[in-house]
Amino acid sequence: MGDIKMKIALSHPTGNNNVRAVLSAFEEEDILAYFSTTISVSPNSFILRFIPPSLRYEILRRSFPIDSFKINSMPAIEMARLISQKFGWHFWIRHESGIVSVDQVYRKLDMKVARKLPKLLKKFPLDAVYAYEDVALESFIKAKNLGITCIYDLPIAYWETRSKIMKEEAERLPDWAGTLGGGVNDSPEKLARKTKELKLADIVIVPSQFVKESLPDWAKEKKVILSHFGSPEIKNESSGIIGKYKVNKSLRVLFVGSMGQRKGLGDLFEAVRLLGRNDIELVVMGSLIESLDFYKTQLSGFIYEPGRSHEQVLELMRTCDVFCLPSLAEGRALVMQEAMSQGLPLIITPNTGGEDLVIEGETGYLVPIRSPIKIAEKLTWFLENRDKIGVMGKKAQEHAKMYTWKKYGSKIVDDLIKSIN
């Protein structure tokens, strides 16, 4: 891309696959000025010896593919949050008000970045600040005062869209109201901060068409960059895919995610009830939001699988035939591409953010939100066409390979360079 002089300061409290991909792309093009986060640790750090094994895995996830001198961390408050979470000290991490709650961690990081910007500007010809939802307001206010471009990464549908959907769901399925999550308990102050963040943004990064369409009308004139998340690396591509339908007596349908109605679990339960067949197994893996008894009263026959390591999740996927995620509001659920990578065709809604993943009838099927009848129709198709599942799974796997984290990061970098330079 030639001799690029642009420099960007990026911040994120925890780091995840999409953050790492952006960091790698920034580093490759030498446009990263600084990365601010909470915990950053080298996998070889002696400090890890003093961390309980139960926390070590979480800490090891906080290593980043950039030079350490470009990282500014503030580990104390995040360590306190992790420890409180581990030992069940809920008072300290209660939503918004807890002294080491997620919200407090995010706001403290945001304020630290804002304080550091003037110093960074003296070191670099800093062109932009790149921040994520809930961690951007103070950074953007300071950036605007300094004449720096504000880049806002919105990984999930805008809050007004989510709130509208969740309120409708609470009325439609009151039994599931307690499982909705998705920010329904956010205070007016927190929601106002989200609105201010978006208003200050010059450029908005989104992972899906659904998130792009969720933006309010007043924000749609902003520069929006859409870049799809990457898929996991595919190993043992042919293992257990073609011919898998012959192995299982029942059709094994897999749901993975937090067990709430934001993910459409109530609609999936209703679809299975409508079918009333004994040759289908619904496997649900995820974190409980209500007691297990609650879910069993909704559908007694499903198979519950608790959370586990990533590799064990992929292993579970390989024992199933179809992946179903009828979500009402997502950004782009990574678990869809993980399922495809293991040879599972999809039944999903457009609101998962994965509309482009479905080649209708080849890699799976799209169904409308709030439509147990349509889900049941597609499940019936798979039940009656077991001999086609292996071929569809292979096509799903091939399609998932088109999405890489390198492409995700490169698309963002290319578009930013065009927009800022």
Secondary structure, DSSP 8 states (H G I E B T S, - for coil): --S---EEEEE-SS--HHHHHHHHHHHHTT-EEEEEES----TT-GGGGGS-HHHHHHHHTT--SS-GGGEEE-HHHHHHHHHHHHTT-HHHH-TTTSTTSHHHHHHHHHHHHHHHHHHHHHHS-EEEEEEETTS-HHHHHHHHHHT-EEEEE--S--HHHHHHHHHHHHHH-GGGGGG--TTTT--HHHHHHHHHHHHH-SEEEESSHHHHHHS-GGGTTSEEEE---------STTTT-TTGGGT-SSEEEEEES-SSGGGTHHHHHHHHHHH--SSEEEEEES--SS-HHHHHHH-TT-EEE----HHHHHHHHTT-SEEEE--SS-S--HHHHHHHHTT--EEE-GGGT-GGG--BTTTEEE--TT-HHHHHHHHHHHHH-GGGHHHHHHHHHHHHTT--HHHHHHHHHHHHHHHH-
